[in-house]
Structures are given as structure tokens and as C-alpha cells.
Amino acid sequence: MRELRRRIVAQFAVDRRVLALAFARMADGIGNSFLIIVIPLYVTSDVVGGATFGLGESMLIGVILSLFGFLNSSFQPLTGRLSDRTGRRKSFILIGLAGLAVTNVAYVFADTYLSLLVVRGLQGVSVAFIIPASIALVNELATSQDRGGNMGVYNTFRLVGFGSGPIAAGALVNLGPYRLPADVTLSGFDAAFYLATVTALISYGLVTLLVSDPDATSANAGADLSIDIRDPSGEHLLDPIFTLGVVSLFMAAAIALFATIQPQVNARLEQGSTWFGLQFAAFILAQVALQTPIGRACDRYGRRPFILAGMLFLIPTTFVQGFLASSAPMFLARLGQGVAAAMVFAPALALAGDLAGEGESGSKLSILTMAFGYGIAVGPLTSGALIGYGFETPFLFGTALAALGAVLVYTQVEETLESTRSVPVVGDD
């Protein structure tokens, strides 16, 4: 037992600021993931009305969910660059968390489709302040020997929050309304929105009290922040960080196909929203279990083998979802997607962090986070458009993206960890 406890402590032995930031992102992740489950239910309820702009129900849900991702991703290069210029990561994180708290409350008063679009869009801009600054801060507090582990720990706790939210969200809505003191009645939807607000405020408090910028961040502010598309060395067609961004986009899009088509999935599998919440969360739960050990392992064995293996495993786990007809196998397929993503996410961030120079972590790593956000936006929008051509069609599209991503990793990305370069890795000539 003592040895097991020692190993667990060793797994999470990182800079205290990384751990504090991870706990803070866990808190706001609970609230943000609530909305992925609650918003589709909210849109289809009798609470929301107004103009639909000629869009069907599934497409409308896709637009609302995707707007968050598009604005979030579009603003990330700007906020990442500004945080590099100023060297003030913590301030950007706090601005984003404050905006997140305000927009979560605003959902209570959003009773039209247009108001939902506006609130969700503002929320996307708020989160754009959080993500690049957080990832850059984790990167700057790490070294090449422990960068994968730091990224893994950060993502593990962030995803604990993001994964636990959907499990509770469906039940919270279904169990409403709630009778409060003073004869006040709170609907299930309002309860979810208020709880999301509380989690954002908790996160704000943790960052305020426990997180600080490293001295090197301010000292190196204002470095060259250019972003390459072509490989400057000429060895490959594409720059490796840009390539990892494209791969992150493909991976996220393949995973996010599931979110928009909740009504069709529930109807096909003859299940309720609680089962859907479990299936959605399965992807996250697999990452929670694997992000830290895979991050530690890629510090020892190299980044590239994990990234390539993850993209290859994403192919069958995405494909099979289009042909399943019961709830438990769909849960297992989503679990498999989570395993694949865990093999890609922390090693890809670590590899990009290895390549980023001092004072440019926000700009360089925002390429991956921006691309991942675009994928989260493209996935729901695409599945909302493709579901009309057959239940399997969105998943076939995601399978093609996963295959193309694997090809890009194989042909355009090289290992960065010095200790593994003398050891053959998958795909080397």
C-alpha cells in the first residue's frame, strides 16, 4: 500500500502552480461540460422560442454549439500572442474566467434562439482568454524531461471536471424543478446554469490565490511570434507544429460528431439522456485515466510513437459508432476514442512545447488549442448536416479525417526528445 501511494504521488509530482491551475480548470470544466448536454435539451424544450432562421432542430443545435468553438478558436491566436507580448498569463486566465461566470448566468435569461447564440458566442470569446495562457503557463513551468508529464497532469484534472459534468447534467435537468426556501422554484435548466456559474467562480478564486507567472515569462515577452506553415528546414512539406494543429483539428472533429445528434443517437439506441451523458463522458473518463501515465511515458519513450498510434486507433473506434445498435457497445466505442485521444493530446502538446522558443509558448501552442477548438466546432456542425444522409454518414466522415491525420503524423512529424532519437521509432526510414 505504501509503495502504491508513493507511485501515485510521483505521478502527480509537478510544480504546485501547475497543480493549482489544473484544479482550477477542473472546476470550470464541470460547468462548461454541463452545457454540452444541457443546451441541446434546452433548445428542444418549450422554454426557448423565437426565429429559427429556417434551420432544423439538429442544425440549430449544431450552430449554437459550434459558434462557441469557432469564436473560441478564432480568438486564441490573438490572446496567445498578446499573453506572449505582455508576459502576463495569469491576468488573461482571470479575464476569461470572469467572462465565463457572467455568461453562465446569462443563460438563465436567454429564452430565444438568437439570445442563446449571443451568449454562447460571448462564452467562446471568454474561454479564448483561458486556454492559450493556461497551456503556455504549464509549458513554461516544465522542462523537456517532464513536459509530457506536466501536460498530462494538467489535462487529467481538467478532464475530470469536463467528464463528470455530463454524467450529472442529464440527471440534474430531469430531476427538476427544485423547491427552494422562501417558496422559490428553480427549473432543472436554471439549476444547471447556476451551478456552472459557481464552478467558474471557484476556478477564479483558485487562480487568484495559488497561481503566479514565472519570472522568465515577463523577461522573454515580445519574442518573435511568427507562425510557419511550411517546414523552415525543408525536410518536410509542412511545419511540424502546424501539422500537429491540423491533426488536432481532425481528431477533435471526429470525436465531436457525437454531440449534436443526441436525439438521433437516443432514438437509434432506444435510450435516455442519462445513457447519452455516460457515453459522452466515456471519452473523457478514458483520458482522465491515461493522460498522466501517457504524458510521463512520452517523456521517456518519445512523443511521436504515441501520437501516431493514437491516430491509428481513432480510425476503428470512430468507424464502428455508425453501425452500433445498443447503448453498452456505444459506451465502449466512445471509451476507445478516449484512449486514442489520450495518446495524441499530451504528447502533441509536449512535442510542440519542445519546439517553441522562450517567450512564444502562447503563440505556438495556441495553434494546437485553436485547431482543437475548430475541430470541436466543425464536428457538431458537420454531423448536424450529414445525419440526414444516414446515421452512419457522420462517422464515416470522422473515420476519413482520422486516417488522413495518421498519414500527416507519419510523413510530416519527427521526434523531438533527444534521448530517443538514437532509437528507431514508428514510421522512421
C-alpha positions as CSV (number, residue, x, y, z in Angstrom):
1,M,0.0,0.0,0.0
2,R,2.8,2.4,0.9
3,E,4.5,1.7,-2.5
4,L,1.3,2.3,-4.3
5,R,0.8,5.6,-2.5
6,R,4.4,6.6,-3.4
7,R,3.8,5.9,-7.1
8,I,0.6,7.8,-7.1
9,V,2.3,10.8,-5.5
10,A,5.1,10.5,-8.0
11,Q,2.7,10.6,-11.0
12,F,1.3,13.9,-9.9
13,A,4.6,15.5,-8.7
14,V,4.6,18.7,-10.6
15,D,5.1,22.4,-9.9
16,R,2.4,23.5,-7.4
17,R,1.2,26.2,-9.8
18,V,0.6,23.6,-12.4
19,L,-1.4,21.6,-9.9
20,A,-3.4,24.6,-8.8
21,L,-4.1,25.6,-12.4
22,A,-5.2,22.0,-13.1
23,F,-7.6,22.1,-10.1
24,A,-9.0,25.5,-11.3
25,R,-9.6,24.2,-14.8
26,M,-11.2,21.1,-13.3
27,A,-13.7,23.4,-11.6
28,D,-14.7,25.4,-14.6
29,G,-14.6,22.3,-16.8
30,I,-17.5,20.8,-14.7
31,G,-19.7,23.8,-15.6
32,N,-18.6,24.1,-19.2
33,S,-19.3,20.4,-19.9
34,F,-22.7,20.7,-18.3
35,L,-23.7,23.0,-21.2
36,I,-22.8,20.5,-23.9
37,I,-25.6,18.2,-22.6
38,V,-28.0,20.9,-21.3
39,I,-28.0,23.2,-24.3
40,P,-29.4,20.6,-26.8
41,L,-32.1,19.7,-24.3
42,Y,-32.8,23.4,-23.6
43,V,-33.1,24.2,-27.4
44,T,-35.7,21.4,-27.8
45,S,-37.7,22.4,-24.7
46,D,-40.7,24.7,-24.7
47,V,-38.7,27.3,-22.8
48,V,-36.9,28.6,-25.8
49,G,-38.7,30.2,-28.8
50,G,-38.3,32.8,-31.5
51,A,-37.0,32.8,-35.0
52,T,-35.1,29.6,-36.1
53,F,-33.7,31.2,-39.3
54,G,-35.0,28.4,-41.4
55,L,-32.9,25.8,-39.6
56,G,-34.0,22.4,-38.5
57,E,-33.6,21.3,-34.9
58,S,-30.4,19.4,-35.2
59,M,-28.8,22.0,-37.4
60,L,-29.8,24.7,-34.9
61,I,-28.2,22.8,-32.0
62,G,-25.1,22.4,-34.2
63,V,-24.9,26.1,-34.9
64,I,-25.2,27.1,-31.2
65,L,-22.7,24.5,-30.1
66,S,-20.3,25.3,-32.9
67,L,-20.4,29.1,-32.6
68,F,-18.6,28.6,-29.2
69,G,-15.8,26.7,-30.9
70,F,-15.4,29.0,-33.9
71,L,-15.1,32.2,-31.8
72,N,-13.0,30.5,-29.1
73,S,-10.6,29.1,-31.7
74,S,-10.5,32.3,-33.8
75,F,-9.5,34.5,-30.8
76,Q,-6.9,32.1,-29.4
77,P,-4.0,33.1,-31.7
78,L,-4.7,36.8,-30.7
79,T,-5.0,36.1,-27.0
80,G,-2.0,33.7,-27.1
81,R,0.1,36.3,-28.9
82,L,-1.0,39.1,-26.5
83,S,-0.1,37.0,-23.5
84,D,3.3,36.4,-25.1
85,R,3.8,40.1,-25.7
86,T,2.8,41.1,-22.1
87,G,4.2,38.1,-20.3
88,R,1.1,38.0,-18.1
89,R,-0.6,34.6,-18.3
90,K,-2.5,34.8,-15.0
91,S,-4.3,38.1,-16.0
92,F,-5.6,36.5,-19.2
93,I,-6.8,33.5,-17.4
94,L,-8.7,35.6,-14.8
95,I,-10.3,37.7,-17.6
96,G,-11.6,34.6,-19.2
97,L,-12.9,33.0,-16.0
98,A,-14.8,36.2,-15.1
99,G,-16.4,36.3,-18.6
100,L,-17.3,32.6,-18.2
101,A,-19.1,33.2,-14.9
102,V,-21.1,36.1,-16.4
103,T,-22.2,34.2,-19.5
104,N,-23.2,31.2,-17.5
105,V,-25.6,33.4,-15.5
106,A,-26.8,34.9,-18.7
107,Y,-28.3,31.6,-19.9
108,V,-31.0,31.9,-17.3
109,F,-32.3,34.9,-19.1
110,A,-31.8,33.6,-22.7
111,D,-35.2,32.5,-23.9
112,T,-34.8,32.9,-27.6
113,Y,-32.6,31.1,-30.2
114,L,-30.9,34.4,-31.0
115,S,-30.1,35.2,-27.4
116,L,-28.6,31.7,-27.0
117,L,-26.4,32.3,-30.0
118,V,-25.2,35.6,-28.5
119,V,-24.4,34.2,-25.0
120,R,-22.7,31.1,-26.4
121,G,-20.6,33.3,-28.7
122,L,-19.5,35.5,-25.8
123,Q,-18.7,32.4,-23.8
124,G,-16.4,31.3,-26.6
125,V,-14.5,34.6,-26.6
126,S,-14.1,34.3,-22.8
127,V,-12.6,30.8,-23.0
128,A,-10.2,32.0,-25.7
129,F,-8.5,34.0,-22.9
130,I,-8.1,31.0,-20.7
131,I,-6.8,28.2,-22.9
132,P,-3.7,29.6,-24.6
133,A,-2.5,31.3,-21.4
134,S,-3.1,28.2,-19.3
135,I,-1.2,25.8,-21.7
136,A,1.6,28.4,-22.1
137,L,2.0,28.6,-18.4
138,V,2.2,24.9,-18.0
139,N,4.7,24.7,-20.8
140,E,6.9,27.4,-19.2
141,L,6.9,25.7,-15.8
142,A,8.1,22.4,-17.4
143,T,11.4,21.2,-19.0
144,S,11.9,18.8,-21.9
145,Q,12.4,16.0,-19.3
146,D,9.0,16.4,-17.7
147,R,6.9,18.4,-20.2
148,G,4.7,15.4,-21.2
149,G,4.0,14.6,-17.5
150,N,3.1,18.2,-16.7
151,M,0.8,18.4,-19.7
152,G,-0.7,15.0,-18.7
153,V,-1.4,16.1,-15.1
154,Y,-2.9,19.4,-16.2
155,N,-5.2,17.6,-18.7
156,T,-6.1,14.9,-16.3
157,F,-7.6,17.2,-13.7
158,R,-9.1,19.5,-16.3
159,L,-10.8,16.5,-17.9
160,V,-12.0,15.1,-14.5
161,G,-14.2,18.2,-14.4
162,F,-15.1,18.0,-18.1
163,G,-16.0,14.4,-17.8
164,S,-18.0,14.5,-14.6
165,G,-20.2,17.3,-15.8
166,P,-22.2,15.4,-18.5
167,I,-22.9,12.5,-16.1
168,A,-24.6,14.8,-13.7
169,A,-26.1,17.2,-16.2
170,G,-28.8,15.0,-17.6
171,A,-29.9,13.9,-14.2
172,L,-29.9,17.4,-12.9
173,V,-32.3,18.6,-15.6
174,N,-34.5,15.6,-15.4
175,L,-34.9,15.8,-11.6
176,G,-36.1,19.5,-11.7
177,P,-37.9,21.6,-10.9
178,Y,-36.4,22.2,-7.4
179,R,-38.3,23.8,-4.5
180,L,-36.0,26.2,-2.6
181,P,-36.6,28.2,0.7
182,A,-39.0,31.2,0.5
183,D,-41.2,29.2,-1.8
184,V,-38.9,29.7,-4.8
185,T,-39.0,27.1,-7.6
186,L,-35.9,26.5,-9.7
187,S,-36.1,24.6,-13.0
188,G,-33.7,21.9,-13.9
189,F,-32.2,24.1,-16.6
190,D,-31.7,27.1,-14.3
191,A,-30.1,24.8,-11.7
192,A,-27.6,23.7,-14.3
193,F,-26.7,27.2,-15.4
194,Y,-26.3,28.5,-11.8
195,L,-24.1,25.5,-10.9
196,A,-21.9,26.2,-13.9
197,T,-21.6,29.8,-12.7
198,V,-20.5,28.6,-9.2
199,T,-17.8,26.4,-10.7
200,A,-16.4,29.3,-12.8
201,L,-16.2,31.4,-9.6
202,I,-14.4,28.7,-7.7
203,S,-11.9,28.4,-10.5
204,Y,-11.4,32.2,-10.4
205,G,-10.6,32.1,-6.7
206,L,-8.1,29.2,-7.1
207,V,-6.2,31.0,-9.8
208,T,-6.2,34.3,-7.9
209,L,-4.8,32.7,-4.7
210,L,-2.5,29.9,-6.0
211,V,-1.2,30.7,-9.5
212,S,1.5,33.1,-10.5
213,D,3.5,33.8,-13.6
214,P,7.1,32.5,-13.8
215,D,9.8,35.3,-13.9
216,A,11.1,34.0,-17.3
217,T,7.7,34.7,-18.9
218,S,8.0,38.5,-18.4
219,A,11.7,38.5,-19.2
220,N,11.1,36.9,-22.6
221,A,8.0,38.7,-23.5
222,G,7.9,40.2,-27.0
223,A,9.9,37.4,-28.8
224,D,9.5,36.6,-32.5
225,L,5.9,35.2,-32.7
226,S,5.7,34.3,-36.4
227,I,3.8,31.1,-37.3
228,D,5.2,28.9,-40.1
229,I,3.1,26.7,-42.4
230,R,5.9,25.3,-44.5
231,D,8.8,23.5,-42.8
232,P,11.6,26.0,-42.4
233,S,14.2,23.2,-42.5
234,G,13.0,22.0,-45.9
235,E,13.0,18.4,-44.7
236,H,9.2,18.1,-44.9
237,L,6.4,19.9,-46.7
238,L,4.7,21.3,-43.5
239,D,6.0,22.8,-40.3
240,P,5.6,20.2,-37.5
241,I,3.7,22.5,-35.1
242,F,1.3,23.4,-37.9
243,T,0.9,19.7,-38.8
244,L,0.1,18.9,-35.2
245,G,-2.5,21.6,-35.4
246,V,-4.2,20.1,-38.4
247,V,-4.0,16.6,-36.8
248,S,-5.6,18.1,-33.6
249,L,-8.4,19.6,-35.7
250,F,-9.1,16.2,-37.4
251,M,-9.1,14.3,-34.1
252,A,-11.4,16.8,-32.4
253,A,-13.9,16.9,-35.3
254,A,-14.1,13.1,-35.3
255,I,-14.8,13.0,-31.6
256,A,-17.2,15.9,-31.5
257,L,-19.5,14.4,-34.2
258,F,-21.4,12.8,-31.3
259,A,-22.6,15.9,-29.5
260,T,-25.1,17.4,-32.0
261,I,-27.0,14.2,-32.8
262,Q,-28.1,13.3,-29.3
263,P,-31.8,12.9,-30.4
264,Q,-30.9,10.5,-33.2
265,V,-28.4,8.5,-31.0
266,N,-31.0,8.2,-28.3
267,A,-33.7,7.1,-30.7
268,R,-31.5,4.6,-32.5
269,L,-30.2,3.0,-29.3
270,E,-33.6,3.4,-27.5
271,Q,-32.0,5.1,-24.6
272,G,-32.5,8.3,-22.5
273,S,-30.3,11.4,-21.8
274,T,-28.6,9.7,-18.8
275,W,-27.1,7.0,-21.1
276,F,-26.1,9.6,-23.6
277,G,-24.3,11.5,-20.8
278,L,-22.4,8.4,-19.9
279,Q,-21.4,7.8,-23.5
280,F,-20.3,11.3,-23.9
281,A,-18.3,11.1,-20.7
282,A,-16.7,7.8,-21.5
283,F,-14.4,9.6,-23.9
284,I,-13.3,11.9,-21.2
285,L,-13.0,9.2,-18.5
286,A,-10.6,7.2,-20.6
287,Q,-8.4,10.4,-21.0
288,V,-8.6,11.0,-17.2
289,A,-7.2,7.6,-16.6
290,L,-4.5,7.7,-19.3
291,Q,-3.3,11.4,-19.8
292,T,-0.8,11.4,-16.9
293,P,0.8,8.0,-17.5
294,I,1.0,8.6,-21.2
295,G,2.4,12.0,-20.6
296,R,5.1,10.5,-18.3
297,A,5.8,7.7,-20.8
298,C,6.3,10.1,-23.7
299,D,8.9,11.9,-21.6
300,R,10.8,8.6,-21.6
301,Y,10.0,6.9,-24.9
302,G,9.3,9.8,-27.2
303,R,6.3,11.9,-28.4
304,R,5.8,10.7,-31.9
305,P,5.1,7.0,-31.4
306,F,2.2,7.8,-29.1
307,I,0.7,10.4,-31.5
308,L,0.9,8.1,-34.4
309,A,-0.6,5.1,-32.5
310,G,-3.4,7.3,-31.2
311,M,-4.4,8.5,-34.6
312,L,-4.4,4.9,-36.0
313,F,-6.6,3.7,-33.1
314,L,-9.0,6.6,-33.7
315,I,-9.9,5.1,-37.1
316,P,-11.8,1.9,-36.0
317,T,-13.2,3.5,-32.8
318,T,-14.9,6.2,-34.9
319,F,-16.0,4.0,-37.7
320,V,-17.8,1.4,-35.5
321,Q,-20.1,4.1,-33.9
322,G,-22.0,4.5,-37.2
323,F,-23.2,0.8,-37.1
324,L,-23.9,0.1,-33.4
325,A,-27.5,-0.5,-32.2
326,S,-27.3,-0.7,-28.4
327,S,-26.1,1.5,-25.5
328,A,-23.3,-0.5,-24.0
329,P,-21.3,-1.0,-27.2
330,M,-21.6,2.7,-27.9
331,F,-20.2,3.4,-24.5
332,L,-17.2,1.1,-25.2
333,A,-16.6,2.7,-28.6
334,R,-16.5,6.2,-27.0
335,L,-14.2,4.8,-24.4
336,G,-11.9,3.6,-27.2
337,Q,-12.0,7.1,-28.7
338,G,-10.9,8.5,-25.4
339,V,-7.9,6.1,-25.3
340,A,-6.9,7.2,-28.8
341,A,-7.2,10.9,-27.9
342,A,-5.2,10.4,-24.7
343,M,-2.3,9.0,-26.8
344,V,-2.4,12.1,-29.0
345,F,-3.2,15.1,-26.8
346,A,-0.4,15.4,-24.2
347,P,2.4,14.1,-26.4
348,A,1.4,16.5,-29.2
349,L,1.4,19.5,-26.7
350,A,4.7,18.3,-25.3
351,L,6.3,18.0,-28.8
352,A,5.1,21.5,-29.8
353,G,6.3,22.8,-26.4
354,D,9.8,21.3,-27.2
355,L,9.8,23.2,-30.5
356,A,8.5,26.5,-29.1
357,G,11.2,29.1,-28.1
358,E,11.3,31.1,-25.0
359,G,8.5,33.7,-24.7
360,E,6.5,32.2,-27.6
361,S,4.6,29.4,-25.9
362,G,1.3,31.2,-26.1
363,S,1.6,31.8,-29.9
364,K,2.9,28.3,-30.8
365,L,0.8,26.2,-28.6
366,S,-2.3,28.2,-29.4
367,I,-2.0,26.6,-32.9
368,L,-2.9,23.2,-31.4
369,T,-5.5,24.6,-29.0
370,M,-7.1,26.7,-31.7
371,A,-7.2,23.8,-34.1
372,F,-8.7,21.5,-31.5
373,G,-11.4,24.1,-30.8
374,Y,-12.1,24.4,-34.5
375,G,-12.5,20.6,-34.6
376,I,-14.9,20.7,-31.7
377,A,-16.9,23.3,-33.7
378,V,-16.7,21.6,-37.1
379,G,-17.7,18.2,-35.7
380,P,-21.2,19.1,-34.4
381,L,-21.9,21.3,-37.4
382,T,-20.9,18.5,-39.8
383,S,-22.8,15.8,-38.0
384,G,-25.9,18.0,-37.9
385,A,-25.6,18.4,-41.7
386,L,-24.7,14.8,-42.5
387,I,-27.1,12.9,-40.3
388,G,-29.9,13.4,-42.9
389,Y,-27.9,11.1,-45.3
390,G,-28.0,8.2,-42.8
391,F,-26.9,7.6,-39.3
392,E,-23.5,6.2,-40.3
393,T,-22.6,9.1,-42.6
394,P,-21.1,11.4,-39.9
395,F,-19.0,8.7,-38.5
396,L,-17.6,7.7,-41.9
397,F,-16.6,11.3,-42.4
398,G,-14.8,11.2,-39.0
399,T,-13.1,8.0,-39.9
400,A,-11.7,9.6,-43.1
401,L,-10.3,12.5,-41.0
402,A,-8.6,10.2,-38.6
403,A,-6.9,8.3,-41.4
404,L,-5.7,11.5,-43.0
405,G,-4.4,12.7,-39.7
406,A,-2.4,9.5,-39.2
407,V,-0.8,9.9,-42.6
408,L,0.2,13.5,-41.7
409,V,1.9,12.4,-38.5
410,Y,3.7,9.6,-40.3
411,T,5.1,11.8,-43.0
412,Q,5.5,15.3,-41.5
413,V,6.4,14.9,-37.8
414,E,9.8,14.0,-36.3
415,E,10.7,13.1,-32.8
416,T,12.0,15.9,-30.6
417,L,13.0,14.1,-27.4
418,E,16.8,13.9,-27.7
419,S,17.2,10.7,-25.6
420,T,15.0,8.7,-28.1
421,R,16.5,9.9,-31.4
422,S,19.0,7.1,-31.5
423,V,16.2,4.6,-31.0
424,P,14.1,3.7,-34.1
425,V,10.5,5.0,-33.8
426,V,7.4,4.1,-35.7
427,G,7.5,5.4,-39.2
428,D,11.2,6.3,-39.4
429,D,13.0,5.5,-42.6
